[in-house]
């Protein structure tokens, strides 16, 4: 990799670091990843995070490596090994939030010293909150009850340790704020301790840096000679609830019952997660501090690119990208995690290479869905569960649920911000609040990116759509909505008014994203389930299948605007495995059989439903969800194991809680959950049900494995950069996290790949037999991945810069998808089967039509065959030895 030249990956491999998979573990598998053909490691966050974190998105210190995953020396050793292998590193970074944790020393310094801390404005805290009890304080919603009761029960106390004095609640320790030391002085303490503590209080304002202050505190308490006497003072306070409450009242924070945060909060959270506090990344000092260590790693050539986590949470994503590009330069490969809705496009003025690929996942899954059959299934679903609302109605209902029940505090804060900016005209607060709520729920995308007034064309279009949708909501705030419309679509010449409107819009956009994510992805997707494969991050069940032409249009746009976006088919956040989705998509080609089977299974399992709280558990909608989950996740061996049953039970417990219909995270209905778990246990031990299910499942698997290979090939050859989620070179039938973050057995994958490589060298016929014999393991997918990734690595310019040329089909338009990639003198031909239930092994008289100017001499990369093609490439020839075809011009 040369200096000042962007490293453009030919493929990326996602690694989820945690205490069970460290830098040392990655070093061990680098030979395997290189052999597979991977060019670039795509790493989950590696900065110091909360102890025991399994994901790294709860950063506690952005200036150091997480000790649970390794050391800086080990990281440098990894980088050196990558350089030898000509591989690179893309780093996932988390600019929106950090952990609200005692391990976050920047935040603890704020709790201790408030405005005397250099990090006073680091976190997104409203120090002037409308609630009097929170003015000048940070809310800490961790208590299991109200504060008075926790104090009365002895659960909250003040303790002394070698690091200082802390407020303690179970395993949580928060530093005593400086005013608290004043209270200790006025308690029954000796004159000597009073003098010492006064000096401590005085010194708290003397240090502008955290390191200096922490060193002073360490020396102060190490040399503190009156620990026993001070402990007596603390014991006296802890034994007197009223005195303890007085001390707690002086803190720069307020301990609160955690449920209060659903209606009142004065710091911005990541979504509705109290343990993640957001940053004011729009401030230059915050940006510079947070990225300081990352810049060090960049300059040391440890990192060659970045993935920006949750960019929609930032106040001004455009400005952030500009700062990031300036900091790391034009040769940094930068992508953003961004969910694009429908026909939404990535803002073209963003100076990044593209996205992490959720939209590609949606496009390819929709391609492998039969639209006609899916519509039949949709009708069947609403007949089966007539009480379930339409998708749009459910989205609206669940956004309202999230806003009112879980984000009430954010909603109130937004209204206060509106009035603080003097944007309210003469309307009453509650009416403006209602109007803003309806508007946020009506926004058709996650957010817009206001930078000035009048709004940019796309932003204006989405806001106008939101107001049209808002006007259809039954309410009595039409005047307020009209006023907001005139305000937000204003082209006023008053510069100060424009600034205030844009300031408010940016703030509102920081909440529309979480509102949509929680209302749609984390609620509606667990209720509305006609075809679960499209209840997926980046996708939507509002669309069930797209035409080949539409897919080609999407790929043309991708090649034109974001050719360096990742092509993802699975991530750590997807709702189900990439191959699981394709199994479910096969159902759309068997709509009649599916309806018959569901009716049969409901009849066979009816006896296992029980009544809980006057309702059947599981209800019919949940039974339907379970049946689909079985289809998607059932072992390729067709054998039920206790491990699989346990995974499915855990998954369905999460499904129920996310749906918030019969149970929830906030108020788990254990009786209902146990009934659902018992239902799963019983049906998977029922011979009649299993016999019926497995006979259907074998049909599904036969066809879906062909689609899985098609999806994998398209991912590696369509516009974009193929991304592989850890372990997914074999079949991926995972459920949602934490199931999809299970440990990966790399030793077996290394052995399989070596066996494949050896057989290809020794005897191709033996290789085909071996791949067919082990098809249940997914070795065909591994073989395809291995061959294509190496081909792509050697010809990356064809896929990065080459034209995307759709090809016509002769015989049946929907029998296959075919396209060519063309760059300079190199031509690549890709063919994958479609409509397999109808056409598999019946390819006679069907062919791909090549353009007149296409070459005639080709080599099949997968089979090694040399082919002469004169305008027509028959599907029989294309799929004679392998279910997909990848040809290069000779």
N, C-alpha and C positions, 0 to 999 in steps of 0.2 A: 504494500500500500504506500504510494508516494505521498509526499507532503503536499498539502493544498489541493488534493484531489479527493472529491467525495467518494467514500466507499459505498457503492451501490450493491446491495446484497443480491445474490442470485437466489437465495433462500434464507429463511430465518427459522430458528428453533427455540421455542419458548421454554425457559427454565424457571420453575417455581422454587426459589430458595427458601429454606427454613432450617430449623435445628436438625432435621432428619435428612436434609439434602444440602450439602455445604459446598464450598469452593473445592474441597478435596474430592468430593464425589463427582463434581463436574470434570475435574482434571482427569479422573479415571475413565470417563466415557468419551473424552475428546476423540480418541482414535476411532471409536464407533461412529460418532457424528461426522467425522471427516470421511470415513469410508462410505457413509450413507450419501454424502454429497452436499452436506450443509455448509453454507459459506459464512453464516453469521449467528452468533449466540444472541438471543433476545431475552435479557435477564429481568426478572422481577426486581422490585426495589431492594437495594443492598445496604442502604444507610441504616444506622442504628435505630432499631425499632423496639416496641414493647417486648419485654421478655416473654418467650413462648409464642411469639407471633408466627403464624403459619403462612403469612402473605407479604408482610413488609410494608403495607400501606399505612401503618400507624407509626410513622417516624417520630423518634424522640430527639435525635441529634443529627442534623444534616451535615455535620462536619466529621463524621467518623463511620467506619464500617461496622455493621452489626456483628458483634463478637460471636453470636450463635451460629453464623454461617461462615465465619472465617476471619482472617486477619488481612491487613493491608499487604503484608509480605506475600501471603498466599494469593491474593488478587494479582499482584505484580507477576508472580510466577505463572499464573494462569494466562495473563496477557502475553508473556514471553512465549509460552507454548502455542498460543493462538497465532502469534506472528510467524512462528516457524511453520505452522500449517497453513499460513495465508488465510486465516479466518479472522473475523472481526467481532465487535461487541456493540450491541445497541442496549442502552440502559433505560429502563422504565423509571421515570421521576415523578414525584408527587407534589406539585406546587400548590395545591389547593388547601391542604390540611396537614395537621400533625396530631399526634396522640394527646388527648387530655389525660395525662398520666403523671404521677409523681416522678417518673423517670424523665420527663420533659423538663430539663433544668431551666430552659428559657421561660417556660410558663410558670414554673415554681418561683422563679425570681420575681415575676410580675405579681404573683400572689403574696410574696413576702414584702416587696418594696414598692409596688405599684409604679407611680410616676418617676421614682428614682431608679427604676430598672431601665437599662438600655432597650429592653424589649417591651416597653409599655404599649407601644403601638404596633407591635409585631403581629398580634393576634386580632381577629375580627370580633372585638368586644365593644358593646355599647355601654360605656361608663356612665352615660346620662340617661339610663333607661327610665321609662315613664313610671315604673313601679318603684315607689319610694324605698322599699327595703333592698333594692338592687342598685340604687344610685351609688356610684363609686365602688361597686363590688362586682365580682364575677360569680355567677351562679355555678354551683357544682352539684348537679342533680344525680347523686349516687346513693342517697339514703333509702332504706326500705320502708320508711315511715316518715311522719313529720318530725322536724328537728326536736321539738319539745319532748316527744315520746322517746326518741333515740337517746336524748340526754338523760331522761328519767330512768331509762333502762340500763344506763351505764355503757351504752354502745359507743358514745362519743366521749373522748377524754383528751387531755393535754399530756404529752409524754416528753421525756428527756432522753436523748440518745447522744452518741458521740458526735453526731453531726448537727446538733442543735435541739431546739424545742419545736414540737410538731403537734398539729391537731390530728388525732388518730380515730379512724372509723374502720374497724376490722383490719383488712390488709392495706388500707389506704392511709398514707401519711402525707399531710400537707404542712408546709412550713408555717410557723406562727408568724403572722404579719407583724411588722414593726410596732404598730400601736398596741399589740398584745403584750409586748415587753413592758410598755408603760403600765399596763394593768398588773403585771407581776411586781413592778416596783411599788405600786400602791397596795399590794397585798402584804401579808404579814411576813416581810423579809427583813434580813439584817441590813444594817447600814452599808456594810461592805458590798453585799450583793447589789444593793441599789446603785452604788457608785459604779460598779463594774458594768451593770446593765445599761446605765445611762451612757457610758462610754461606747458600748455596743450600738446603742441607738444612734448616737452621733456619727459613728463610723459608717452606718448604713447608707448615708448620703455622700460619702467621700469617694466611693468607687463607681466610676462610670462604666467599668467593664465587669462582666460576670465572673471571669476567671479571678480577677483581683479580689472581689468580694468573697468568693468561695474559699480562696486561700486564707483570707483573713478569718473567716468563720471557722475554718478547720483548725487553724492555730489557736483561735480564741477558745473553742470548746475542748481542744486537746489539753490546753493548759488551765482549763477552768478548775479551780481548787475547791469549789463549794457545791459540788454536785449533790451531796447528801442534803445540804440545807435547801437548795433549790428544789430538790425532789419533794421535800416536805411541803414547800409552798404549793407545788403542783398538786400534791395529794389533797391538800386543803381545798383547793379550787375544785378538783374533781369530785370531792365528797359533798360539795355544795352546788346543787343544780342551778340555783339562781346566779351564783357567782360565775359558774361556768358559762351560762348563757350570756352574761355580761361580757366575758372575755371574747366569746364567739362573735358578739355583736360588733366588736372593734376590728374584726378581720377584713381584709380587702376582698374577701369572698364570702359567700353564704352557702352553707350546706343545705341541700333541699331534697325533699322526697322526689325520686326520679320521675314519677308520673306527672309532676307539675310541669316538667319540661315540654309536655305535649301542648300546653296552653300558655306557657310563660317561659321565656328564655332570653338571655341577653348576650349570647355569643352565637355566631353562626356555626352550625354543625355541618358535617358531611351527611347529606340526606337527613335522616332522623336519628343518627348515631351519636348519642351523647358523649361517647368516649373519643370522638374525633373533632377537634376544634380547628376552624378554618383560619387562614392567614390573610393579612392585608398585602397580598402579593403585588398589588398595584403600586405600593410604595417602593421607591428605589432602594432604600436602606434594607428593606426586607428581602427584595429580590437579590441584592448583592450578597447579603449574608447567607441566604439559603443556598445559593449556587456557587459559593466560594470553593467548597471542597470538590464539587463536580467539575469545576474549571481546572482544578489541580489534576484530577484524573484524566481530563481531556488533554491537557498539555503534556501529560506523561504518556499519551497515546494508549491509555488503558481503554478508553471509550472512543468509538467512532460515530456514534449516533444516539439519538434520544427518542423515547416515546413519552409524550406528555399525558399523564393520567388526568382524567376528568377535566378537560380544558374548559368545559361549559360552566364550571363552578367559579371561574375567575371573573373578576369585575370587568376587565377589559382584555379578552383573549388576544385581540389584534395587537395591542401594545405589548403584551407579554411576549408574543411570538417575535415581535421586533427586537425586544431586549435580548431574548434568547439567541436570535440570529446574530446580533451584534457581538454578544459575548463569545459565541463559539465559532462564528465565521461561516462563510458560504460553503465550506467543505464538510459541514456537519450534516449528516442525514437525520432529518427530524420529521416525525409523524405525530399525530395527535389521536387520542382516543375520542372519537366523535361519532355519535349515532345520528345518521342521516335518515330523515323520514321521507318515504315516498319518492317524490322527484326532487327533494332538497339536494342541493349541491354544496360542496365545501366552498367557503368564501374564497374567491379566486385571488384576492389580494393578500391572503395569508402566505407568508414566505416559508412554507413547509412543503415536504414532499408528498404528503397525503395523510391517510388515516390508518388506523390499526386494522381495518378491514371488515367491520360488521356488515357493511352494505354488500360486500361481495358474498358473504355467507348467505344473505337473504336472496340475492339474485340467483345463485346456483341452486339453492333449495327450491325456489319457486320454479325454476326450469324443470326440475325433476318431479313436478307435481302435475297430474292430469286435471285440467281446469273443469272439464265436464263432470268427471267422477267426483271431484271435490265439491262441486255444487250439489250433487246428489247427497253426499255425506253431510253437508251443511243442513240441507232440508231434513234429513233423518235425525240429525242432532237436535234440532229445535222441536221435532215431533217427540223425541225421547224425553227431553227436559223442557217442556213448554214454559216453565216458570223462569227459565234463564233469559235474561234480557238480551237484546242484540248487542253486538260488540261495541258499537258506538255508545249505546246507552250505558253499558257496564263501565266503559272508560270514564264517561262523565260522572257516574255515580261514585266510582272509586277515587277519582281525583277529588271529588267533594269530600269523601270520607277522610282521605289523607289530610286535606287542607283543614278541615274542621276538627278532627279528632287527634291528629298527630303533628300538625304544623301550625296550630293556632297561635303559638308564640311568634313564629316567623311572620305570620299574617299580620298580627298586631304591630310588630316592629316595622313592617313595610308601610302600614298606614301612618304610623308616627313619623316615619321618614318623609312621607308625602306632605304632611302638614309642616314639618320642620323646614322643608324646602319652599314653603309658602306657595304651594301649587293647588290649594284646596278650593279657591273661589269662596262661595258662601254655603257650600254643602256641609251637611252634618257628618261627623266622623263615621258613624255606623253605616250610613248609606254609601259613602265612598269606600268603606271596607268591603261591603257586599259587591259593589261594582268591580273593584279590583280583583276580588276573588273569582267572580264569574269570568272576567277577562283572562286571568291566568289559566283557569281550567279550559278555556276555549282556544288557547294558542295551539295551532296545528303542528308545531315543531317544538323541540326541546327548549330552544331559545333563539332570540335574534341577537345581533351584535351592533347595537347603536353606538355610533361614533360622533355623529353630528346631526343637526337638523337642517333641511328635511332629511328623513331617513333614506338610506340607500334603497334601491328599487326592490330587491328581494325582501329586505326587512319590512319595508312599507307594505308589500303584498301580504306577508304573513300576519302583520298587525291588522290589516283590513279584513283578512279572513277571520281573524279572532273576533273582531267586532261584529261581523256578520253572524258568526255562530253564537256570540253572546246575546245578540238581539233576539234569538229564538228561545232563549232560556226564560221561563216564566219568572218574572220578578217585577218589582215596582221601582227599579232604579234606572229606568230608560234614560231619564234626564242626565243622571250621573254618567252613564255610559257614553251618551252623546258628548258630554263635556270632556271625558277622557279621550275620546276619539279626536276631538278638535285639538286637544292638548298634544297628544303623542304624534299626530300627523301634521303638526303645525309647521309652518315655514316662516315663523315670526322673525323679524329683523332685530329683535332685542337680544343682544348677545348674552346677557345675564340670564334671561329666561330660557334661552336655548340650552345654556350650560346646566341649569337646574333640572330641566326636563330630561336631558341625556343622563345626568347623574342619577335621577330616579329610575329611569328605564334600565340602566345597567344594574342597579340594585335589584330591581324586580326580576331581571333575568337570572340572577343568582339563585332564585327560588323556583322559577318555572321548571328548570331542569330536574331538581329533586322531586317536585310535585308530579311531573310526568313519569319519572322513573319509578317512584313508589306506587303511583296509581295504576300504571300500566304493567311494567315488567314484574313488579313485586306484589301485585294483587290480581289484576284482571287476567294475566297469563296463567294464573293458577285456578281460575274459575271457568273461563270460556275455553272450551276444548273440543271443537268439532274435528280438528286435525292438529294435534299437539306440535307437530314439526314446525309450525309457523308461529307458535307462541314462543318466540325466540328473540334474543337481543339483536336489534337491527332489523328484524323481520316483523311481520304483523299478520294476524289471521284475518284482517280486513281484505287481504288479497290471498287467494288460494290458487296459485298457478299462473305462470306467464307464458306467452308464446315464444317460440324460438326467435322470431323476428325481434320481439321486445328484448330478449336477452342480448342479441347481437347489438341492439341500439345502446344498451347499458354498457357493453364492452367497448363500443366505439367511443362513447363519452369518457369512459375510464382511461382509454389510451390517449385521448386528446388532453384531458385535464389533470388526471392523477395517475400516470403510468407507474409511479413508484409507491403507490399505496400497497399495504400488505393485502394479500388474498388469504383471509382467515376462514377456516371452516369450523374451528373450535378454539375457545379461549378459556381462561380460568373463570370467566363470568357467564359462559353460555349455559342454557337451561338443560341441555342434554347432549350426548355425544354426537359427533358429526355423522357416524354411520347409523346411529339410532334414528336420526331424523329421516334418513333415506328409507329405512324400514317403514316408517310411518307414511312416507310419501307413496309407497307402493299401494297402500290402502286405497288411494285415490284412483288406482287402476282396477280395483276390485270392489267397487261400491256395493254391489248386490250381495256378494259373498260376505262382506264386512257386516252389513246390516243383519244378515241371517245369523252370523256368528255371535254378534253382540246380543241379539235376542235370546239365542240359545244359552249363552254364558250367564246372562241375567237370570234366566230360569234355573240353571243348575246351581247358582250360588245364592239364590234368594234365601235359602234356609240359614245362611251364615250371617245375614244382616240381623242386628238386634236393635231394640228400641232404647234410645238414650235421650232423655229430656223430651220425650214425646216425638222423636224423629228417628227414622231409620239410620243406622250407622254401619257402614257408610251409606250416604244417600246415592241416588241413581247417577247423578253427575260425577260423584267421586268414584263410583264403580266404573263408569265409562273412562275416567281418567286412569284408573288402575289398569284396565284392560289395555289401553294404549301404551302405558308405561311398561307393561309386560312385553308387548310386541317390540317396543323399542329397545328394551334392555335385557331380554331373555338370553341366557348363555347360548353360544353357538353350538355347544355340545348337546343342547336340548335336555340337559339334566338339571334338575332343581337341587341346589345346595343350600345348606343353612346360611352360608355366607351371603348368597344372593337374596334369600328371604330377609335376612337382617338388613341388608342395604336397602331393599325396597321398602321395608317398614320405616326405616329412618327417613327415607325420601318422602314417603307419604305423610309422615308427621310434619315435615317441613312444608309440604304442599298445603296441608290443612291450615297451618298457622299463617302462611303467607296469604292464603285466600281470605282469611278473616271472616268466614261464614259460620262454621260450626266450632271453631277453636281459634286461638290467636297466640302470638308471642306474649302479648301483654297479659292475657288471661287464658292460659291453657286449660282446655276442657279434657282432663286426663281420662275420664270415663269414655268420652267419645273417641279420643285418640287410641285408647286401648282396644276399643271395639273394632276400629279400622285395622289395627295391627293384627288382631285375632282373625279378622276376615281374610287378610292376606295369607296368614299361616294356614288357615283351613282350606282355602281354595287351592293352594299349592301343594296340598296333601290329598286332594280329592281326585281319584283316578279318572272319574268321568269327565271332570272339567279339564284335567291335564291332557287326556286323550284327544278331546275336541280342540283344545288350544294348540297343542303341538302339531297336529295335522295341518292346521292353518299356518302356524308359524314356519313350518318347513317350506311352504310355498312362498311366504314373505321373504324368507332368508335367501332362497334361490335367486329371486329377482333383485333384491336390494343389494346384494353383494356386487352385482353387475353395475348398479348405479353408484355404489361406493367407489368403484374403480374409475368410473366416469367423472365423478366429482373430484377425485384426487388428480386425475390427468388435467382436467380443466383448470384446477387451481394452479397447477405448475406451468401452464402454457398460455392462459388467457392474460390480458393486460393486468399488470400488478406483480407483486413479488410473493411467491408462495410462503406461507407461514405454517409451521407445524407445531402444534401444542404437544407438550411432553408425552412421549409414549405412543403417540397416535399413528405410528407407522404400521401398527397392527390394528385390528378392529377396535373402534372406540364406541362402546355402548354404555358410557357413564350416565349417571344422573347428575343433577345440579350439585354445586359445591355443598359440603366438602367431599362428596363422592368423586368428583372429577379431579380432585387434588390428591388422590391416593398415591402411595409410593409406586414408582415404576420399576419393574424388573428389567434392568438393562442387560443383565448377563444372558438372559434367554434371547433377547433381541440381538445381541452381538453374535450369539451362536447361530441363530437363524440366518442372519445376513451373511456370515461366513460360509454356511452351507449353501446358500443360494449362489454366492460368488464362485464357489468351487464347482458346483454342478454346471454352471454356465460355461466354464472353461472346459469341463470334461465331456459333458454329453447333454446337448440341448433337450433331447427327448426325455432323458431322465429328469431334467429340470421341470418340464411341463407336467410330468407324472407327479413329481414331488409337490409342486405348487397346487395341483388339483387335489392331491391327497390331504394337504394341510390347509385347504381353503377355509375351514372353520376357524383356523388360527389367525388368518389374515395375511398369509405369506404372499399371496398375489398382490396385495396392496403394498407390502414391503418391497417386493421385486419391482413393481411399477415406480415406486418412489425412488428407489436406488438408481434405476436406469435413467429415469427422466431428469433427476436432479444433476447427475453427472453430465448429461447431455446439455442441460440448461447452463451449467457452470461454464462449459466450454463454448457456449454460443449465447451468452447473456445479452449481447447487443441485439440479437434477433427479437428477443422478448421485451427488452426495454425500449428499443427504438423502432422495432419492426411494425409494419402495417398489420392491421387486423382485418382479414378478408373473409366474410361469411360465405359459405358455399351452399348451393341449392341441392336438394335431394330429388332423385328420380325414383318413382314408384310409390312413395308415401312420404309426405312432408314431415310427419312426426316420428319417423322411424329412427332417426339419429340426429345428432347435432355435429356439424363439421365446419371447420374454418382453417384458414391458413395464416401463418405469420411469415412476413416477407421483409427482408432487409438486405439491401445490396444484392449479392448473388445467391444468398441463402434463402431457401424455401422450407417451411415446416408445415406438415399437414396433420391435423388432429381430428379424430373421429371417435365419438362416444355414442353408445346406444341409448335410445329413448323408447318409451312405450313398450317396455320389454315384455309385459304380460301378453301383449298381442303379437309381438314380432320376434321374440327371442328364438333363435335357431330357425327362423322362417324368413331369411333375408333374400331369398331368390327374387330376382327382377327388381332389386332395390340397389341404388348406387348413388355415390357422391359425384356431383358434376364439377369438374375442374375447369377453370377458365382457359381460354384458347392459348394464352401466353405462358401457362404454367409448364414447368419441366415435365418430361416423360419418364425420366429415370429416377427411381426412388429407392431408399433403403429403410426398412422397418427397424426402428431403434430397439424395439422390444423383442422382436423375433430374429433379427439379423437377416431377414429375407431381402433379396434384391428384386424389385418389381418394375415392370414396364406398364405405365398407365397412360392410356390414350383417351383423355377427356372424361372417362367414366371409371370410377373406382368402386367395384361392387362391394356391398356390405358383407357378402359371403367371404370374399377375400380378406376384407379388413379384419373380420373377427374369427378367422379360421383357426387360429392358434391361441389367441388371447382376446379377452372381451372388449378391449379398446385398442386403438391404433395410433401410433406416433411415427410419422415418416419424415425423412429429411431428403432433400433433393441431392442427387448424385451427379 
